[in-house]
Amino acid sequence: MTRVSYEEAYPGLRFLPRSRNWWARLKGVARECIHLGDDIRWIAAVLPDTLYLRGKRANRRDPVRPEVSLCLECLSETFASELESFPGRVIAFEPDPALFTQYFFMATPDFEAAGLAPETAAAIDTRSSQDIGTCTECSGRATWVWFSREEIQSLDEVELIKSAVGEVFCGSHGARKLLACFEKLTEANIFYMNLPYGEAGAYVWI
């Protein structure tokens, strides 16, 4: 796998000097966006191209971009376009703001190795293969199914995953729904987030 520098991966980002100095490099600390020097109420550690399988990092794109810690503004500015342009199917579950510490995407072939229960995996796989029509916000082809906390509170609710209506969106509006969900959180400390890859999969939280 090819690895790229921070400057190549995130040309529009400004980083805190403390996260760029020799001590940070020695400790292997991820770079932080400039805004985290003043306000750390909302922070996400993003490994765009990485999934954890059985506790080990597995790269899912080439080249692999380095981990970066971002405020919500920088997260949106850096990754909104990539989220919106993802061509595959996404089943996304709204996280519990009081409990979640990770929000990550896993493609269907990785469900088992990522630790998803077989019954849950089968239910999500079924939903991701269904024809869901057009986006509720525009006439575009729907590729995202969004499940709110009111509809599904836990991945253990297999029957609800099979039957809940959800909201269907095109890639653009699906990504905006996800980011709008994050914007509702006055505080967040997301230890791990990645970006969609593959043909179909799910955004889940723990």
C-alpha positions in Angstrom: 0.0 0.0 0.0 1.2 3.5 -0.8 1.1 6.1 1.9 0.9 9.8 1.2 2.0 12.8 3.3 -0.4 15.1 5.2 0.2 17.8 2.6 -0.7 15.6 -0.3 -3.7 14.1 1.5 -5.2 17.2 2.9 -4.0 20.2 0.9 -6.6 22.6 2.2 -6.2 21.9 5.9 -4.2 24.1 8.4 -2.7 22.2 11.3 -1.8 23.1 14.8 2.0 23.7 15.1 2.2 21.4 18.2 0.9 18.5 16.1 3.6 19.1 13.4 6.7 19.4 15.6 9.4 16.8 16.1 7.9 15.6 19.4 4.6 14.8 17.8 6.3 13.0 15.0 8.4 11.0 17.5 5.3 9.9 19.4 3.3 9.2 16.2 0.5 11.6 17.1 -1.9 12.4 14.4 -2.0 16.0 13.1 -4.8 18.2 14.5 -6.6 20.9 12.6 -5.9 24.5 13.6 -9.3 25.0 15.3 -8.6 22.4 18.0 -6.1 24.7 19.6 -9.0 26.8 20.9 -12.0 24.5 21.2 -12.0 20.7 21.7 -15.7 20.3 22.4 -16.2 18.6 19.0 -13.4 16.4 17.7 -13.2 13.4 15.4 -10.2 11.1 14.7 -10.5 10.2 11.0 -8.7 7.3 9.3 -10.3 7.7 5.9 -9.1 4.5 4.3 -8.8 2.2 7.3 -11.1 -0.4 8.8 -10.4 -2.5 11.9 -10.8 -6.2 11.4 -10.4 -8.4 14.5 -8.6 -5.5 16.2 -6.1 -4.9 13.5 -5.9 -2.2 10.9 -6.9 -3.1 7.4 -6.4 -0.7 4.6 -9.3 -0.4 2.2 -7.9 2.1 -0.4 -4.6 2.8 -2.1 -3.0 5.2 -1.4 -3.7 5.3 2.3 -4.2 8.7 3.9 -2.9 9.3 7.4 -5.0 9.8 10.5 -6.1 13.3 11.2 -8.0 14.9 14.1 -10.7 17.4 13.0 -13.3 19.8 14.3 -16.7 19.5 12.7 -16.1 22.4 10.3 -12.9 20.9 9.0 -14.5 17.4 8.8 -17.3 18.8 6.6 -15.0 20.8 4.4 -12.5 18.0 4.0 -14.7 15.0 3.4 -18.2 16.2 2.4 -17.5 16.0 -1.3 -16.1 12.5 -1.0 -19.1 11.3 1.0 -21.5 12.9 -1.4 -19.8 11.3 -4.5 -19.6 7.8 -3.1 -21.4 5.7 -5.7 -22.2 2.6 -3.6 -25.1 1.8 -1.3 -25.0 3.0 2.3 -27.2 1.8 5.2 -26.6 4.3 7.9 -27.7 4.2 11.6 -28.0 7.4 13.6 -25.6 7.2 16.6 -26.7 7.6 20.2 -25.1 10.9 21.1 -24.7 9.9 24.8 -23.0 6.7 24.1 -21.1 6.5 20.8 -17.3 6.8 20.5 -16.8 5.4 17.0 -18.7 5.8 13.8 -17.4 3.8 10.9 -18.3 2.2 7.6 -17.8 -1.5 6.8 -18.5 -3.0 3.3 -20.6 -6.1 3.2 -17.7 -8.5 2.6 -16.1 -7.3 5.8 -19.2 -7.7 8.1 -18.1 -10.9 9.7 -14.4 -10.0 10.2 -15.5 -6.6 11.6 -17.5 -8.4 14.3 -21.1 -7.9 13.1 -23.5 -10.6 14.3 -24.6 -12.9 11.5 -28.3 -12.1 11.9 -27.6 -8.3 11.8 -25.3 -8.7 8.8 -27.9 -10.7 6.9 -30.6 -8.1 7.6 -28.3 -5.2 6.5 -27.2 -7.1 3.4 -30.9 -7.6 2.5 -31.7 -3.9 2.9 -28.6 -2.8 0.8 -29.7 -5.0 -2.1 -33.2 -3.7 -2.3 -34.4 -1.2 -4.9 -35.2 1.9 -2.8 -36.3 4.3 -5.6 -35.5 8.0 -5.7 -34.2 10.4 -3.1 -36.8 12.0 -0.8 -35.1 15.4 -1.4 -34.7 15.3 -5.2 -35.3 13.1 -8.2 -31.9 11.5 -8.0 -31.4 7.7 -7.6 -31.4 6.8 -3.9 -28.3 5.0 -2.6 -28.5 5.8 1.1 -31.0 4.4 3.7 -30.9 6.4 6.9 -32.3 5.0 10.1 -33.0 7.4 12.9 -32.7 6.6 16.6 -36.5 6.7 16.8 -36.7 3.9 14.3 -33.7 1.7 15.3 -31.8 2.1 18.6 -29.5 -0.9 18.4 -28.0 -3.2 15.8 -29.5 -6.0 17.9 -33.0 -5.0 16.6 -32.8 -7.3 13.6 -36.5 -7.4 12.8 -36.6 -3.6 12.7 -33.6 -3.5 10.4 -35.5 -5.7 8.1 -38.8 -3.8 8.3 -38.2 -0.1 9.3 -39.0 2.3 6.6 -36.0 4.6 7.0 -35.3 7.7 4.9 -33.9 7.3 1.4 -31.5 9.7 -0.1 -29.1 10.1 -3.1 -25.4 10.2 -2.2 -25.4 14.0 -1.9 -28.4 14.3 0.4 -27.4 11.1 2.4 -24.0 12.7 3.2 -25.7 15.9 4.2 -28.1 14.0 6.5 -25.1 12.4 8.2 -23.3 15.7 8.6 -26.5 17.4 9.8 -26.7 14.7 12.5 -23.2 15.6 13.7 -24.1 19.3 13.7 -26.8 18.6 16.3 -24.1 17.5 18.7 -22.8 20.4 20.8 -20.0 18.1 22.0 -18.5 14.9 20.5 -15.3 12.9 20.9 -15.2 10.4 18.1 -12.2 8.2 18.5 -12.5 6.6 15.1 -14.3 7.4 11.8 -13.6 6.3 8.3 -15.1 6.8 4.8 -17.3 4.5 2.6 -15.6 2.1 0.3 -16.6 -0.9 -1.9 -20.0 -1.4 -3.5 -22.3 -1.5 -0.5 -22.1 -1.5 3.3 -23.2 0.2 6.5 -22.3 3.1 8.8 -22.6 1.8 12.4 -21.7 3.2 15.8 -20.3 1.8 19.0 
